[in-house]
Amino acid sequence: MAATSAAELADLEGVATTATGGQEVLHLDRARYLEVTRALFEHGFDMCADLCAVDYLRHADRPLPDGVSPERFEIVVNLLSLERHQRVRLRVQVPETDPVVPTLFDIYPGTENMEREAFDMYGVCFEGHPDHTRILMPEDWEGHPLRKDYSVGRVPVQFKEAPGPR
Amino acid sequence: MTDEDLQAETSEGRQELRERDETGPAELAIEQGSFLRLPEGPVLDPGDIDVEFGEDETMIINMGPQHPSTHGVLRIMMELEGETVLRSKPIVGYLHTGMEKTGEQLTYVQGATNVTRMDYLAPLHNELVFSLAVEALLGTELPPRATWIRMLMTELNRISSHVMWMATNGMDLASTSMMIYGFREREMILSFFEKTTGLRMNHDYIRPGGVAADLPDGWEDDVMSIVETIPGRIDEYDEMLTGQPIFKERTEGVGLISPELAIAMSATGPILRASGVAWDLRRAMPYLAYDEVDFDVIVGTVGDTYDRYAVRLNEIRESCKIVRQCVEQMPPGDYRAQDKKVTPPPRARIDESMEALIHHFKIFTRGFEVPPGEVYQAVESPRGELGCYLVSDGSNKPYRMHIRAPSFVNLQTLPPLLRGGLIADAIAVISSVDPVMGEVDR
């Protein structure tokens, strides 16, 4: 891991930071999401490697640093600095009642597909996304399959008696 | 016999269409006959069809999901003006099988069998990234031999994937011989995989805690015969395709992408490297033992389809170099961590010890618990950055398993790559992005 952490680099104050296993994680709430991401982009984190959502419905007591109030959904963004060979991960708390976050499309156009997938699978909306549609499921699908309260579903199997010897 | 006589016997004359007055009446009649052989009933007069388009009219055309050269069930909607592509949009999801949801229902031991089916051309990379993520959460130390076996197998897998890409790319560009050759080379590697892992694809060979089995007896000879054959064959394909005028015309300057745009679109792998950015996770953020082997990162200069071909072609050579070093430096020792919590006991112990049998049974039925936490691990797959984001709640199943599929992200570069090109070039461009739909849709 690089000597300077991303939080120091972008001069972020008041952002809860953890580092487990050499991976730096910034814990944010929605209000500072766009501002912090833009600051990191301007300080060399030029690629958004990954964006996904997590539903913490059944794991609400996850360890979080002080001052971060757990919500049902989290948006997890992995930023990458090609120059400094450094990664940083943002975990944004998104409440269940109003699952809306601003889109990162204006900063990182490459998040287009990833945000559509997060919307498709979790129903988290990205405000300002140019093509806010489902991507993997059919357009008329009901529900968001990767939510924890969405059942797995199964195909009933009817076991038959084994055919006897001829 | 004079030269002239010989020529008269062997030459079949000019191959072009001859002048009309040179053609005999019988042949002309045949040509006309093809017009008259229309179905019975009213013959359609071409003048009746309205072929007039206004100045600003464009056409929307659907390519796929059943188009043979879209590499699976990729569907691309294109807006055309004449033959020029104006706008395009890849539409995916036809192969979606909910593998991330399935991954949450399977234990960590079973997880590798699930992820290996995503990118079916590089299954070992998927198993590797999943295992690395689980091991990062567990804090398991791997014996050096397991690390080097993983490196050997994934590099062989990279060769087979790139060779397979050259085969399908050749098919798309009407070089059918390349397709046959590519499959032949891939077969060599797959038969070594079969010997080692028991399966040609979807191996479940790299598992949390090490690999499933040690390399078979005489593996050095098998691997050396592969890396001694393939570079020579690659030189032949280089000769066959690289300087060939048709191939060059179809690829040079087609599907250009600038390094800035490639980074903004989060493109990784050969697409990013072909545009001139020397970004390879094996070099930039070494995992396994890539900091101990010598290899070059191949970069292009222009960022067109031809560069992407050249990058992949030369990466095969570099992978051969790495495989060679793996054979030379393969350390002795155990092929999996002797962590009683994670790996089953050796097979011989099961025959003599009841406790070992129970232990084995527990590992494969209940699995092992992973301490709570979250981790993101990334490896360089043949298509780019393959990442795994894993959240554990302390149980024996992942709470959330997200795979960052390189093809899924790289597909976003298609609209800028296709814009302004010809529809015939679209085939070459789609092929050069190398999407694997199993990974895109998961």
Contacts between the chains, C-beta under 8 A, distances in Angstrom:
chain1	res1	chain2	res2	distance
A	20	B	373	6.2
A	20	B	375	7.7
A	21	B	136	5.6
A	21	B	373	7.9
A	21	B	375	6.3
A	23	B	375	6.7
A	23	B	376	6.5
A	25	B	374	8.0
A	46	B	263	5.5
A	46	B	264	8.0
A	47	B	263	5.3
A	47	B	264	8.0
A	47	B	266	5.7
A	48	B	266	5.6
A	49	B	266	6.5
A	49	B	268	7.8
A	49	B	378	7.2
A	49	B	385	6.1
A	49	B	387	6.6
A	49	B	404	6.7
A	50	B	376	7.1
A	50	B	387	5.4
A	50	B	389	6.7
A	50	B	402	7.6
A	50	B	404	4.2
A	52	B	389	6.0
A	52	B	402	4.3
A	52	B	404	7.6
A	54	B	391	5.8
A	54	B	399	7.9
A	54	B	400	4.8
A	54	B	402	7.9
A	55	B	400	7.6
A	58	B	393	7.4
A	58	B	399	7.7
A	59	B	391	7.7
A	59	B	393	4.2
A	59	B	399	5.5
A	62	B	372	6.9
A	62	B	393	7.3
A	63	B	372	6.8
A	63	B	373	7.9
A	76	B	374	7.8
A	76	B	389	6.3
A	76	B	402	7.8
A	78	B	376	5.6
A	78	B	387	7.1
A	78	B	389	7.5
A	78	B	404	7.6
A	82	B	263	6.7
A	82	B	277	6.8
A	82	B	279	5.6
A	82	B	284	7.7
A	85	B	284	5.0
A	85	B	285	5.9
A	87	B	285	7.8
A	87	B	376	7.4
A	89	B	376	6.1
A	108	B	264	6.7
A	108	B	266	6.8
A	109	B	264	5.2
A	109	B	265	5.9
A	109	B	412	7.8
A	110	B	264	6.1
A	110	B	265	4.3
A	110	B	266	2.9
A	110	B	267	7.3
A	110	B	409	6.4
A	110	B	412	6.2
A	111	B	266	7.3
A	112	B	412	5.9
A	113	B	408	6.1
A	113	B	409	6.3
A	113	B	411	6.9
A	113	B	412	5.3
A	114	B	409	7.1
A	117	B	408	7.7
A	121	B	100	7.6
A	134	B	93	7.7
A	135	B	92	6.5
A	135	B	93	6.1
A	136	B	92	6.9
A	136	B	93	4.2
A	136	B	96	4.3
A	136	B	441	6.0
A	136	B	442	7.7
A	137	B	93	6.6
A	137	B	96	6.7
A	138	B	93	7.5
A	145	B	98	6.1
A	145	B	101	6.0
A	146	B	100	6.2
A	146	B	101	5.7
A	152	B	101	6.6
A	152	B	105	6.0
